[in-house]
Amino acid sequence: MGQRAKEKELKGVIPGILRILDKFSPYIRQQKLLIAGSFLALLLETGLRLLEPWPLKYVFDYILIPAHNNNTNLTHTYGLSPVVLLTLSAVGIVVISGVGSIAAYISTYGMSLAVVRVLSTVRANVFHHLQHLSLSFHQKSKSGDLITRVTADIEKMRTVTVKTALPLFTNTFSLVGMLGIMFWLNWELALVVTAIFPLLFLLTSQMISRIRKFAKKHRDSEGVLAATTGETMGAIKVVQVLSLQEMLHSVFSTQNQKSLDEAIESLRLSAALERAVQILMAIIIAVVLWRGSHVVLHKELTPGELLVFMTYLRNAFEPMRKLSNQIGQIAKATASGERVVEILDYEPNVQDLPGAKPAHPFFGAVRFENVFFGYDTGKDILKNISLTVQPGQQIALVGASGGGKSTLLSLILRLYDPEAGRILIDGQDIREYTLNSLRQQISVVLQESVLFAVSVRENIAYGKLGATDKEVEKAARLANAHEFIMNLPQGYDTILGDRGGTLSGGQRQRIAIARAAIRQAPIVILDEPTTGLDKKSEYIVNSALAKLTEGRTTFIISHNLKAVENADIILYVEGGSILEQGTHPELMRLGGYYATLYQIQGIVEPEGDIYAVEA
């Protein structure tokens, strides 16, 4: 990396920190009283730290050296005998150290508490923000990487801030005070000390950019590792069935080695910088000792004052020696902080528009007017979709996979917004409603219903937060789920495994239907709700679906045409367009795509009707 590139990277550290502070400033202001009190304690601690070597000066200059030289002219100072002066100096050391320790405890604990509170609030807000980001964001992001940002990156910031940044802040105050007193004692020696700072800056400026670069790469690699782990564990059944363990282990090992190499390089650079600073400090101490001794011999400085000067230099040496490592740690934390800020800066593509109002209770009339939509600009998935649905009608969407059926129904939920055209419910553009009020009046049952690792009761009640136990049981009975729930170990209080893995597919789907039913929404969306179920489970689920959709505007996606032949409107969707539209008899008379597919399915599939069961 060239010098200009290094300087450019170095300049990115401070703006990165300022960007983080600016983003976190609302949370920091909430802790302003705690921070102010801790800062005052810090100032007291700094002042007392500067006083620590001065009792030694009086002991050396007025007691030890005169006694060693048999000089009786300095046996009293300020009217005090050597014994009294020695006693006061000893007590002074204890008092200074004791009060300084208390002040240090207050400042450290207070600042640490403020940091923990701020970052805990940030973490909660990042989690909240992630849940509200558009579906398009999550589809392009890796869940493991997002988890790393919420957990590991914020934890890295907390650890570094408490253990590195705050001590560096304290040491900086002390260093400034020490330098001020050094100049007051002897400006010549103080200039020798300050000569190290340009050298130190040049050294760190050439290393910090590389440390930050590798730290950022390492955090990104950790996100990739987390994503790979999450994807593998989430599909462990498929991994084992396909015997993918060794292949995925090889992929993980390659990513793990890459992360290790970046971490090692970052550690190597930090260690090298720390050792270089240590050598520089040793040289400065030697020069000051050599020159300072000459100054004392020329009576320009007392031995006690040289001792104070050297003590300050030694005290300054420790934080300056650690400075390189602290800079490296702060650079890593900055990389983590920037990854968190990236999430907070990301604006949802779909959000409440200015002036959006809560939706009135829907009747269920839905209309698409010349709707176009694409995940990427210039690549339309849906093209000029127009459709009118009356309240209570049942609409079936059929056609080849990837034709845009699920995407079309996602627009009703405002998981995405159209690029052109509009969607209306009861004659009003759905973008004029608040998101929550819109989605609360739409029930959804997906092909793969996700259940949470909480009780059965809570999983059902998630459909209507605050639902009573009576409402939960009523919804479960409607979904034909009450009987099997009561046979679970703790009934409705049974805690489910991750994603409901302890239940069968049919049982999971019935709980999902109960969750949809408890909402009593006027609009229902069913996306392949019986796919993958055995005949018995499919029969029970179909019965529950019939009760769920009765009298409600219902959209059904299905590849089984016989299952939806009684729908009020059947849409044949392919290539993002509605190619055919009508009732089953109308489409069969048309003899087009639908009729052809229906005849093929009649040959290769047994007959069955999704609602040909008794409620």
C-alpha positions in Angstrom: 0.0 0.0 0.0 1.4 3.4 -1.0 1.8 6.3 1.4 -1.2 8.2 0.0 -3.4 5.1 0.4 -2.1 4.7 4.0 -2.9 8.3 4.8 -6.3 8.0 3.3 -7.1 4.9 5.3 -5.8 6.6 8.5 -8.0 9.6 7.9 -10.9 7.1 7.8 -10.5 6.2 11.5 -11.3 9.6 13.1 -14.3 10.2 10.7 -15.4 6.7 11.5 -15.4 7.4 15.2 -17.1 10.8 14.7 -19.8 9.1 12.6 -20.4 6.5 15.3 -20.6 9.2 18.0 -23.0 11.3 15.9 -25.2 8.3 15.4 -25.1 7.3 19.0 -25.5 10.9 20.3 -29.2 10.6 21.2 -28.4 7.6 23.4 -25.4 9.3 24.9 -27.4 12.4 25.9 -29.7 10.1 27.9 -26.7 9.4 30.2 -25.4 13.0 30.4 -25.8 13.3 34.2 -23.9 10.1 34.8 -21.2 11.0 32.3 -20.9 14.5 33.8 -20.5 13.1 37.3 -17.9 10.5 36.1 -16.0 13.3 34.3 -15.7 15.4 37.5 -14.4 12.3 39.3 -11.9 11.8 36.4 -10.6 15.4 36.8 -10.2 14.8 40.5 -8.4 11.5 39.8 -6.1 13.2 37.3 -5.2 16.0 39.7 -4.3 13.6 42.5 -2.3 11.5 40.1 -0.2 14.6 39.4 0.4 15.1 43.1 1.6 11.5 43.7 5.4 12.1 43.3 5.6 15.4 45.1 5.9 14.0 48.7 9.0 12.1 47.5 10.5 15.4 46.3 10.3 16.9 49.8 11.7 13.7 51.4 14.6 13.7 49.0 15.4 17.5 48.9 14.8 18.3 52.5 15.5 15.1 54.5 17.5 12.4 52.7 20.0 14.4 50.7 20.8 17.0 53.5 21.2 14.2 56.0 23.4 12.3 53.6 25.6 15.4 53.1 25.6 16.2 56.8 24.0 19.5 55.9 22.2 20.9 59.0 21.0 24.1 57.2 18.0 22.2 55.7 17.0 20.2 58.7 13.8 22.3 59.0 11.4 23.3 56.3 8.4 25.6 56.8 9.1 25.4 60.5 8.7 21.6 60.4 11.2 19.1 61.7 12.4 16.3 59.4 10.4 13.7 61.4 7.2 15.8 61.0 7.9 16.4 57.3 8.6 12.7 56.7 5.4 11.8 58.5 3.3 14.3 56.6 4.8 13.1 53.3 4.0 9.5 54.2 0.5 10.4 55.2 0.2 12.5 52.0 1.1 9.5 49.9 -1.6 7.4 51.5 -4.3 10.2 51.3 -3.5 11.0 47.7 -3.5 7.4 46.7 -6.7 6.6 48.7 -8.8 9.5 47.5 -7.4 9.0 44.0 -8.5 5.4 44.0 -12.0 6.3 45.1 -12.2 9.0 42.4 -10.8 6.4 39.8 -13.5 3.9 40.9 -16.3 6.4 40.6 -15.1 7.7 37.2 -14.4 4.2 35.8 -17.6 2.6 37.1 -19.7 5.6 36.1 -18.3 5.8 32.6 -18.5 2.0 32.1 -22.1 2.0 33.3 -22.9 4.8 30.8 -21.3 2.9 28.0 -23.1 -0.3 28.8 -26.4 1.5 29.0 -25.8 3.3 25.7 -24.8 0.2 23.8 -27.6 -1.9 25.3 -30.0 0.7 24.0 -28.2 0.7 20.6 -28.5 -3.1 20.4 -32.2 -3.0 21.2 -32.7 -0.3 18.6 -30.7 -2.2 16.0 -32.8 -5.3 16.6 -35.9 -3.2 16.3 -34.7 -1.5 13.2 -33.8 -4.8 11.5 -37.3 -6.1 12.0 -38.7 -3.1 10.2 -36.3 -3.2 7.3 -37.8 -4.2 4.0 -38.0 -7.8 2.9 -35.7 -6.9 0.0 -32.9 -6.0 2.4 -33.2 -9.3 4.3 -33.3 -11.3 1.1 -30.0 -9.7 0.0 -28.4 -10.0 3.5 -27.0 -13.0 5.3 -28.8 -13.7 8.6 -25.6 -14.8 10.3 -23.8 -11.6 9.4 -26.7 -9.6 10.8 -26.7 -11.6 14.0 -22.9 -10.9 14.3 -23.6 -7.2 14.0 -26.2 -7.2 16.7 -24.2 -9.4 19.1 -20.5 -9.7 18.5 -19.9 -6.2 17.0 -21.7 -4.4 19.7 -20.0 -6.5 22.4 -16.6 -5.7 20.8 -17.5 -2.0 21.0 -18.5 -2.4 24.7 -15.3 -4.3 25.6 -12.9 -1.9 23.8 -14.7 1.2 25.1 -14.6 0.1 28.7 -11.2 -1.6 28.7 -9.3 0.6 26.2 -10.9 3.9 25.2 -11.8 5.0 28.7 -8.3 4.3 30.2 -6.8 6.0 27.1 -9.1 9.1 27.8 -7.9 9.1 31.5 -4.3 8.7 30.6 -4.5 11.5 28.0 -5.7 13.9 30.7 -2.9 12.8 33.0 -0.3 13.1 30.2 -1.4 16.7 29.4 -1.1 17.6 33.1 2.3 16.0 33.4 3.6 17.8 30.4 2.5 21.1 31.8 4.3 20.5 35.1 7.4 19.2 33.2 7.6 22.5 31.3 7.2 24.4 34.6 10.1 22.4 36.1 12.4 22.5 33.1 11.4 23.5 29.6 14.6 22.1 28.1 13.9 18.6 29.4 10.2 18.9 28.5 11.1 19.7 24.9 13.2 16.5 24.8 10.1 14.5 26.0 7.7 16.2 23.5 10.1 15.3 20.7 8.8 11.8 20.9 5.3 12.8 19.8 6.1 13.5 16.1 8.0 10.2 15.9 5.2 8.4 17.6 2.6 9.9 15.2 4.7 9.0 12.2 5.0 5.4 13.5 1.4 5.0 14.3 0.1 6.6 11.1 1.9 4.0 9.1 0.5 1.1 11.1 -3.0 2.1 12.1 -4.4 2.1 8.6 -3.3 -1.5 8.1 -4.6 -2.5 11.5 -8.0 -1.0 10.7 -8.1 -2.6 7.3 -7.4 -6.1 8.6 -9.8 -5.5 11.5 -12.6 -4.6 9.1 -11.9 -7.7 7.0 -11.8 -9.8 10.1 -15.2 -8.6 11.3 -16.7 -9.2 7.8 -15.2 -12.7 7.7 -16.7 -13.4 11.1 -20.1 -12.4 9.7 -19.6 -14.8 6.8 -18.7 -17.6 9.2 -21.8 -16.9 11.3 -23.9 -16.9 8.1 -22.4 -20.2 6.9 -23.0 -21.8 10.4 -26.5 -20.5 10.6 -27.4 -21.8 7.1 -25.8 -25.2 7.8 -27.5 -25.7 11.2 -30.8 -24.5 9.8 -30.7 -27.1 7.0 -29.0 -29.8 9.0 -31.5 -32.5 7.8 -30.8 -31.7 4.2 -27.1 -31.6 4.9 -27.1 -35.1 6.4 -29.4 -36.6 3.8 -27.2 -35.3 0.9 -24.0 -36.2 2.8 -22.8 -32.6 2.5 -20.9 -32.6 5.7 -17.4 -32.8 4.3 -18.1 -30.4 1.5 -19.5 -27.8 3.9 -16.7 -28.5 6.4 -14.2 -27.7 3.6 -16.0 -24.4 2.8 -16.2 -23.5 6.5 -12.5 -24.4 7.0 -11.5 -22.1 4.1 -13.5 -19.2 5.5 -12.2 -19.9 9.0 -8.6 -19.9 7.8 -9.2 -16.6 6.0 -10.6 -15.1 9.2 -7.7 -16.5 11.2 -5.1 -15.0 8.8 -6.7 -11.6 9.1 -6.9 -11.8 12.9 -3.2 -12.9 13.1 -2.1 -10.1 10.8 -4.0 -7.5 12.9 -2.4 -8.9 16.1 1.0 -8.9 14.5 0.8 -5.3 13.5 -0.5 -4.2 16.9 2.3 -6.1 18.7 5.0 -4.7 16.3 3.7 -1.1 17.0 3.7 -1.7 20.7 7.3 -2.9 20.7 8.5 0.0 18.5 6.8 2.5 20.9 8.6 0.7 23.9 12.0 1.2 22.2 11.3 4.9 21.5 10.3 5.4 25.1 13.4 3.7 26.4 15.6 6.1 24.3 13.7 9.1 25.6 14.1 8.0 29.2 17.8 7.5 28.7 18.3 10.9 27.1 16.3 12.7 29.8 18.2 10.9 32.6 21.6 11.8 31.0 20.7 15.5 30.4 18.7 15.9 33.6 21.7 14.8 35.7 23.8 17.5 34.1 21.0 20.1 34.9 21.0 19.0 38.5 24.8 19.2 38.8 24.5 22.7 37.5 22.0 23.6 40.2 19.3 24.3 37.7 17.1 21.6 39.1 17.0 19.9 42.5 17.4 16.1 42.8 13.8 15.8 44.1 12.5 17.8 41.1 14.4 15.5 38.7 12.9 12.6 40.6 9.4 14.1 40.0 10.2 14.7 36.4 11.4 11.1 35.9 8.4 9.7 37.7 6.1 11.6 35.4 8.1 10.3 32.4 7.8 6.7 33.7 4.1 7.2 34.4 3.7 8.6 31.0 5.7 5.8 29.5 3.2 3.1 30.4 0.1 4.6 28.7 2.3 5.6 25.7 3.7 2.1 25.5 0.1 0.8 25.5 -1.0 3.4 23.1 -0.2 1.3 20.0 -2.2 -1.6 21.2 -5.0 0.7 22.3 -5.1 2.3 18.9 -5.3 -1.1 17.3 -8.2 -2.1 19.6 -10.0 1.2 18.9 -9.5 0.7 15.2 -11.1 -2.8 15.5 -14.0 -1.4 17.6 -14.4 1.4 15.0 -14.7 -1.2 12.3 -17.4 -2.9 14.4 -19.2 0.3 15.1 -19.3 1.3 11.4 -20.9 -2.1 10.7 -23.6 -1.3 13.3 -24.1 2.2 11.9 -24.5 0.8 8.4 -27.6 -1.0 9.7 -29.0 2.0 11.5 -28.4 4.2 8.4 -30.3 1.8 6.1 -33.7 3.2 5.4 -36.6 0.7 4.8 -37.8 0.7 1.2 -41.3 0.2 2.6 -42.4 2.4 5.5 -45.3 4.6 6.6 -45.6 7.5 4.3 -46.1 11.0 5.7 -49.8 11.4 6.6 -50.5 7.7 6.7 -53.5 6.9 8.8 -54.7 3.7 10.6 -56.9 1.6 8.3 -60.6 1.4 8.9 -62.1 -2.1 9.4 -61.8 -3.6 5.9 -64.7 -5.0 3.9 -62.3 -6.9 1.7 -62.5 -5.3 -1.8 -59.1 -5.5 -3.4 -58.0 -3.9 -6.7 -54.8 -3.9 -8.7 -54.4 -1.0 -11.1 -51.6 -1.4 -13.8 -49.1 -2.7 -11.2 -45.4 -3.1 -12.2 -42.8 -4.5 -9.8 -39.2 -5.7 -10.0 -36.6 -6.5 -7.3 -34.0 -4.8 -9.4 -34.4 -1.6 -11.4 -35.3 -2.4 -15.0 -36.1 -6.0 -14.4 -39.9 -6.3 -13.9 -41.2 -9.4 -12.1 -44.8 -8.3 -12.4 -46.0 -6.5 -15.5 -49.2 -4.4 -15.8 -51.2 -6.4 -13.3 -54.9 -5.3 -13.2 -57.4 -7.2 -11.1 -60.7 -6.4 -9.2 -61.8 -8.6 -6.3 -65.1 -8.2 -4.5 -65.4 -8.8 -0.7 -65.7 -12.4 0.2 -64.5 -13.7 -3.2 -62.0 -16.5 -3.5 -59.1 -15.9 -5.9 -56.8 -18.7 -7.0 -53.4 -18.1 -8.5 -52.0 -20.9 -10.6 -49.2 -21.4 -13.0 -45.5 -22.4 -13.3 -43.2 -21.7 -10.4 -41.4 -18.4 -10.5 -44.2 -16.7 -12.4 -44.7 -14.0 -9.8 -47.7 -15.4 -7.8 -46.1 -15.1 -4.3 -44.7 -11.7 -5.2 -48.1 -10.4 -6.3 -49.6 -11.4 -3.0 -46.7 -9.9 -1.1 -47.6 -6.5 -2.5 -51.0 -6.7 -0.8 -49.1 -7.0 2.5 -46.8 -4.2 1.5 -43.7 -6.4 1.9 -42.8 -4.5 -1.3 -44.2 -1.4 -3.0 -45.0 -1.3 -6.7 -42.7 0.6 -9.0 -45.7 1.8 -10.9 -49.5 1.5 -10.5 -51.3 1.0 -7.2 -53.2 -1.4 -5.0 -56.4 -0.4 -3.4 -58.4 -2.0 -0.5 -62.0 -0.7 -0.2 -61.1 1.9 -2.8 -58.1 3.4 -1.0 -54.4 3.1 -1.9 -52.9 0.8 0.7 -49.9 3.2 1.0 -52.2 5.7 2.7 -52.6 3.2 5.6 -50.1 2.6 8.3 -48.2 -0.7 7.9 -49.3 -2.2 11.2 -53.0 -1.3 10.7 -52.9 -2.8 7.1 -51.2 -6.1 8.1 -53.3 -6.6 11.2 -56.3 -7.1 8.9 -54.7 -9.7 6.7 -54.2 -13.3 7.8 -51.5 -15.4 6.1 -50.8 -19.1 6.1 -47.5 -20.1 4.2 -46.3 -23.3 2.8 -43.6 -23.5 5.6 -45.2 -22.0 8.7 -42.6 -20.7 11.1 -43.3 -21.4 14.8 -41.3 -19.9 17.6 -39.6 -21.6 20.5 -42.2 -20.6 23.0 -45.4 -22.2 24.2 -48.2 -23.3 21.9 -50.5 -20.7 23.5 -48.0 -17.9 22.8 -47.5 -19.1 19.2 -51.2 -18.8 18.5 -51.6 -15.6 20.4 -48.9 -14.0 18.3 -51.7 -13.6 15.7 -53.4 -11.2 18.0 -51.3 -9.8 20.8 -53.1 -9.7 24.0 -55.5 -12.5 23.1 -57.3 -14.2 26.0 -56.9 -17.9 26.7 -60.5 -18.4 25.5 -59.7 -16.8 22.2 -56.7 -19.0 21.8 -58.7 -22.1 22.4 -61.4 -21.0 20.1 -58.9 -20.4 17.3 -57.3 -23.8 18.0 -60.6 -25.6 17.7 -61.4 -23.8 14.4 -58.0 -25.0 13.1 -58.7 -28.6 14.3 -55.7 -28.3 16.6 -57.3 -28.4 20.1 -57.3 -32.2 20.4 -53.6 -32.8 19.5 -52.6 -29.8 21.6 -54.3 -31.3 24.7 -52.3 -34.5 24.1 -49.0 -32.6 24.3 -47.1 -33.0 27.7 -48.2 -29.5 29.0 -51.1 -28.9 26.6 -51.2 -25.3 25.5 -48.2 -24.5 27.8 -45.9 -27.0 26.0 -42.8 -25.2 24.8 -42.0 -26.0 21.2 -38.6 -26.7 19.8 -36.8 -24.4 17.4 -39.1 -23.6 14.5 -41.7 -26.1 15.9 -39.4 -29.0 15.0 -41.0 -31.2 17.7 -44.3 -31.3 15.8 -45.3 -33.0 12.6 -45.9 -30.9 9.5 -49.6 -31.1 9.8 -49.6 -30.1 13.4 -47.4 -27.1 12.7 -49.7 -26.0 9.9 -52.8 -26.3 12.1 -51.1 -24.1 14.8 -50.3 -21.6 12.0 -53.9 -21.7 10.9 -55.0 -21.0 14.5 -52.6 -18.1 14.6 -54.2 -16.8 11.4 -57.8 -17.5 12.6 -57.4 -15.7 16.0 -56.9 -12.4 14.0 -60.3 -12.8 12.4 -59.0 -10.8 9.4 -61.3 -9.9 6.5 -58.6 -10.9 4.0 -56.7 -14.2 4.0 -53.7 -15.2 2.0 -52.8 -18.9 1.5 -49.5 -19.7 -0.1 -49.4 -23.5 -0.9 -50.6 -24.3 2.7 -50.9 -28.1 2.1 -47.8 -28.8 0.1 -45.7 -31.6 1.6 -48.5 -33.0 3.8 -49.7 -36.6 3.8 -53.3 -37.2 2.7 -54.6 -37.5 6.3 -52.9 -34.2 7.4 -54.0 -32.5 4.2 -57.6 -33.5 4.8 -57.5 -32.1 8.3 -55.7 -28.9 7.3 -58.2 -28.4 4.3 -61.1 -28.6 6.8 -59.5 -26.0 9.0 -58.8 -23.7 5.9 -62.4 -24.0 4.8 -63.6 -22.6 8.2 -60.8 -20.0 8.2 -61.7 -18.6 4.8 -65.5 -18.7 5.1 -67.0 -15.4 4.1 -63.6 -13.7 3.7 -61.7 -12.4 0.7 -59.2 -15.2 0.1 -56.2 -15.4 -2.2 -54.9 -19.0 -2.7 -51.7 -20.0 -4.5 -51.8 -23.6 -5.5 -50.2 -25.9 -8.0 -53.0 -28.4 -7.6 -55.7 -27.1 -10.1 -58.3 -29.5 -8.9 -57.9 -28.1 -5.4 -59.0 -24.6 -6.6 -61.5 -25.3 -9.4 -64.3 -23.9 -7.3 -62.6 -20.5 -6.8 -64.7 -17.5 -7.9 -61.7 -16.3 -10.0 -58.8 -18.3 -11.3 -55.7 -16.4 -12.5 -53.1 -18.2 -14.6 -49.9 -16.3 -13.9 -46.7 -16.7 -15.9 -43.8 -14.5 -16.6 -45.1 -11.8 -14.3 -48.4 -11.4 -16.3 -51.9 -12.6 -15.9 -52.3 -14.7 -19.1 -55.8 -16.0 -18.4 -58.5 -15.1 -15.9 -62.0 -16.5 -15.2 -63.9 -19.3 -13.5 -63.0 -23.0 -14.0 -65.7 -23.6 -16.6 -64.7 -20.5 -18.5 -61.0 -21.3 -18.6 -61.8 -24.9 -19.7 -63.9 -23.7 -22.6 -61.1 -21.3 -23.5 -58.8 -24.2 -24.0 -55.6 -22.3 -23.2 -52.8 -22.7 -20.6 -55.1 -23.5 -17.7 -57.1 -26.1 -19.6 -54.0 -27.8 -20.9 -52.4 -27.9 -17.4 -55.6 -29.2 -15.9 -55.9 -32.0 -18.3 -52.2 -33.0 -17.7 -52.8 -33.0 -13.9 -56.0 -35.1 -14.4 -53.9 -37.8 -16.1 -50.9 -37.9 -13.6 -52.6 -36.9 -10.3 -55.5 -38.3 -8.3 -58.5 -36.2 -7.9 -59.0 -34.0 -4.8 -60.5 -30.7 -3.8 -59.0 -28.5 -1.3 -62.4 -27.6 0.1 -64.2 -30.8 -0.7 -64.4 -31.7 2.9 -66.9 -31.0 5.6 -66.2 -28.1 7.9 
